[in-house]
Amino acid sequence: MTAGQLARSDAADDTGGMSPVTVSSIGAYIKEQREQAKISLRQLARAAGVSNPYLNQVERGLRKPSADLLQQIAKGLRISAEALYEQAGIEDAKEGAPASVTEAIMADTQITQRQKQMLIDIYESFRKEGAAAADDEG
């Protein structure tokens, strides 16, 4: 076990078993999500409104992104901003069910980004149909 691993292990004991969030872990998470979505660093940087070098530094754990930047990155990745906030330690993990169907779909690790987007699109079309039917009845 390296000194860094030992330090992380000790810190986890101090937080009731929860591992502390590090800048590198949020960067690694962003990079993993970007690669799963098959989005280039340049495309995500453009979508988030930051430079390529800055986003690269975030992914490498050299910079800690702000909550606003995390929100822009989440939009670019088409994932829940809350998932990134949670990874960054900005927002505590909520107990129980996700706040919305969309968040539940986005949190699923067993399906691809394309499948997630298709499910969300179908869900939203059902919601629109339901709202239109309610308007017609009322």
Sequence and secondary structure as in RCSB ss.txt:
>XXXX:A:sequence
MTAGQLARSDAADDTGGMSPVTVSSIGAYIKEQREQAKISLRQLARAAGVSNPYLNQVERGLRKPSADLLQQIAK
GLRISAEALYEQAGIEDAKEGAPASVTEAIMADTQITQRQKQMLIDIYESFRKEGAAAADDEG
>XXXX:A:secstr
  HHHHHHHHHHHHTTT     HHHHHHHHHHHHHHTT  HHHHHHHHTS HHHHHHHHTTSS   HHHHHHHHH
HHTS HHHHHHHHTSS   SSS SSHHHHHHH SSS HHHHHHHHHHHHHHHHHHHHHHHHH 
